[in-house]
Amino acid sequence: MAETKRTIAVIGGTGALGGGLARRWAKAGHKVIIGSREAGKAQEAAEALKGEIGGDIVGMDNGAAAAAAEIVALTVPFSNQRPMLEVIKDGVQGKILIDATVPLVPPKVGRVQLPEEDSAAVRAQAFVGEGVKVVAAFQNIGAEHLNSDHHIECDVLVSGDDIDARDVVVGLVEDAGLKGWHAGPLANSSAAEALTSVLITINRRYKIIGSGIKITGTPGEAA
Ligand SMILES: NC(=O)c1ccc[n+]([C@@H]2O[C@H](COP(=O)([O-])OP(=O)(O)OC[C@H]3O[C@@H](n4cnc5c(N)ncnc54)[C@H](OP(=O)(O)O)[C@@H]3O)[C@@H](O)[C@H]2O)c1
């Protein structure tokens, strides 16, 4: 169980990645607010997940979910990142915003296509302003894994300009059953976002369900 119980809103929590994070965080003992464009859909998803795993889970429309939470995770398609940021902008002020957006541009999702701002997370930070601590994470973990109960071998790169906020998110990665690594400033999110297209290509070539990355080396062994 998590050491500190948080209230986390998952914007787009009715979807694949958000649903998986909601599931894992609720199982770790956090209060989870599933967000959707439709409050009724969010409530249905919350009831279904609660019926399956128990826990403290409710559903709200995205704007209300962001306002009611302590930490907000954004898990919507890249094409909808900006409209959803407009909906949650007021509600996330003063909070940590975890951005899992990958700038995939169909149909060539196996090709790296970063936005002109360098990354989707940097673009999010510019839009919501300095009052929000944007931390980028979870771009390289397949939702299939989060939606299962199996042990996940994949690591998560966590980038953000506020080290304390990054530290909180590294803890939430671990609560979700994964290893999280401090990966530097938010600008470094471009590396994780780009890597997703590489992993999609590997999944297709080798018929893998949700390939991921693993950092090697032993923490503390260097002087
Ligand atoms: N799937 C993965 O394995 C994975 C892994 C790493 C990162 N990601 C990234 O995480 C984000 C979410 O991926 P996903 O696969 O979970 O997406 P998804 O299931 O297709 O969509 C997530 C949610 O976003 C909302 N949404 C869908 N279309 C929308 C629209 N036109 N406008 C506003 N909201 C819309 C929907 O919620 P409501 O209809 O309830 O509003 C939907 O349930 C993406 O940026 C993706 O690149 C995904």
The ligand as a Gaussian input file, in Angstrom:
#p B3LYP/6-31G(d) Opt

LIG

0 1
 N       -2.548000       3.067000     -24.691000
 C       -1.272000       2.941000     -24.338000
 O       -0.738000       1.824000     -24.215000
 C       -0.466000       4.175000     -24.045000
 C        0.815000       4.021000     -23.519000
 C        1.569000       5.148000     -23.227000
 C        1.057000       6.414000     -23.472000
 N       -0.182000       6.520000     -24.025000
 C       -0.683000       7.878000     -24.275000
 O       -1.710000       8.123000     -23.326000
 C       -2.753000       8.895000     -23.928000
 C       -4.063000       8.113000     -23.836000
 O       -3.932000       6.926000     -24.598000
 P       -5.111000       5.836000     -24.611000
 O       -4.637000       4.728000     -25.457000
 O       -5.535000       5.572000     -23.202000
 O       -6.243000       6.660000     -25.358000
 P       -7.789000       6.316000     -25.565000
 O       -8.160000       5.103000     -24.786000
 O       -8.055000       6.307000     -27.027000
 O       -8.488000       7.626000     -24.995000
 C       -8.442000       7.966000     -23.632000
 C       -9.661000       8.794000     -23.300000
 O       -9.540000      10.069000     -23.905000
 C      -10.847000      10.561000     -24.154000
 N      -10.961000      10.979000     -25.557000
 C      -10.984000      10.214000     -26.654000
 N      -11.190000      10.949000     -27.752000
 C      -11.310000      12.203000     -27.316000
 C      -11.571000      13.438000     -27.963000
 N      -11.793000      13.504000     -29.283000
 N      -11.597000      14.558000     -27.201000
 C      -11.411000      14.499000     -25.867000
 N      -11.213000      13.346000     -25.203000
 C      -11.145000      12.222000     -25.925000
 C      -11.841000       9.444000     -23.916000
 O      -12.499000       9.685000     -22.694000
 P      -14.036000      10.178000     -22.603000
 O      -14.742000       9.738000     -23.867000
 O      -14.529000       9.437000     -21.410000
 O      -13.970000      11.634000     -22.436000
 C      -10.966000       8.217000     -23.821000
 O      -11.469000       7.230000     -22.972000
 C       -2.310000       9.163000     -25.376000
 O       -1.674000      10.416000     -25.459000
 C       -1.333000       8.044000     -25.648000
 O       -0.396000       8.351000     -26.636000
 C       -0.951000       5.443000     -24.294000

